[in-house]
Amino acid sequence: MSDTQKIASLIKDIRFAMLTHITAEGHLHATPMTTQDREFDGSIWFIGDNTTELCKDLAARPQVNLAYSQPDSSTYVSITGTARLVNDPEQLDALWSEFYNAYFEQGKNDPKVQLIEITAHGAQYWEASGKVMQFAKMITAAVTGAKTQGNERHTVSL
């Protein structure tokens, strides 16, 4: 399995990501975003509002981080990348869902609709064994004094 396929398998069922970007003041700010139903191939797509500070910040400072979390399965993924604001009606058609009508008065024809593409450069991910196994390892470590071998962390270039 390639690194890209591994990341795709980890984030596939995680619907929301925290998108961290750099503000005009140079601060880090995180915004929850809905990941589009699309196989990860090195790019991740979002739909945003071009009148927001987020889109203005991304246009000026495109370096971002995406954080995905699935505590139930003890899976965590952090992706670094570069954001790009995209105007592509065909891509918008492919990504649009009725869900977005709640945010945009004119639906996908609203002039505020903005596609955001994140091109991934690298990622880190953590996977842990199930909760029962984690608990058993912690008990064993507490009783024996040995260090527990819990989560596995991996860093990949994309």
N, C-alpha and C positions, 0 to 999 in steps of 0.2 A: 504494500500500500504506500503510495507516495505521500509526502508531507501535506500536499494540498488535499488529497483524498482523506487523510486523517483529520485535518481541521474541518473539512466538510462533514464528516461523520459525527464529529463532536458538537458542532453548532446546529446541525440539521433541525433538531426539534426544539431549539431555544428560540422563542419568538421575539424576545426583546434584548437589545444590547444597550449598554451605556456608552454613548459616543462622547469621548473627551476631546476637547479642542482648546485652542489658545485664544483668549479674548483680546480685544483691542488694548486692554490694560496690561496684557502679558500674563494674566492669570489662567489657570486651568479650570475649565468648567465642563461638567458632564450633563448630558441630556439623554433621557431615555428615547430610544427610537425603535420602530417596528421593522424587523428585518423582512425583506420581501421573500416570497416563496420562489426561490430560485437556487439551484445547486451552486454551491461555492466553487468557483473556478479560479480564485485569486482576486476576484472582485466581489464586493458586497454592495447592494443597492438599497437606498432609502428614498422615501418621498418626503420632502419638506416644504416649507413655506419661504419663498424668497424674500419676504419682508422681515424675517426674523434676524435677530443678532447672530444666531447660529450660522445662517447662510452667508451673512456679511463677513463673519469671522473666518469661515472656511475659504471664502474667495481670497482673503488677504493672507491667511496663515493656514495652509492646507494640511499640516502635519496633525494626525489624529491617532487616537487609540480607541479600540472597541473592546469592551469587557462583556463577556458572556458568562452567565452563572446558572448552573443547574444543581442546586444543593441536594435534591433528592437522589441524584446519581453521583454526587461528589465530583462533578465535572466543572472545570473552570478554564476559560480560554481568554487570552489577552492578545489582540491583534494590533500591530502597528501598521500604519499606512498613510497614504496621501489621498485627500479628498479632492473631488472634481465636481463642479456644478455642471450638469448636462441638460441640454434642451434637445430632446429626441422624441418626437411624437410616437414613433413606432415602439420605442422602448417603454414609454409611458403606457401605451395600450397594453403591452405585455405584462406590466407590473400593477396596473390599476385594479383596485377592488372596490366594491360598493362601500366598504368601511370608510374610505377617504371622503365620501360625500358628506360625512358629518363634520369635516374640517374645512371643506372648500365649497362655498356657496354655488359655484358654477360647475361643480364636478371636476372632471379632468381637464375641462376647457378653462378653468379659472386661471387668470394670469399669474396668480401667486404660486401655483404648483411648480415645484422645483425638484428635479431628480438629483440625487447625490450618489455618486459612485465612489467607493473607497477601494483603492488598489492596495492590496496587502503587500507588505515588504517582509514581514516576519511575524512569528507568533510564539507564545509560550502557552503550554497547557499543563494542567494538573489533573491526574486521574487517581482516584482512590478506590480501593476495594470496597465492597458493600459495607453498610453501617455495622452489621453484626461482626464482620471480619475486623473492621477498625476497632470496635469495642474489645474484641478478643485480644488484639495486638496490644492495646493500651493496658489491659488487665495483666497480660503476660509481662509487659515491660515494668509495670508497677511491682509485681511479685518478684521478678528476677533481677530488676535493676538494669536490665539491658535496654538499649535504645530501641524504640519502636521503629519499624520500617513501614511507614504509612503511605503517604501520597507519592506518586511519581511525577516529576516535573520534567518537561521536555521543551527545548527551544529549537525552532526550525526557521529556516529562511524560505521565503516564498517568492 
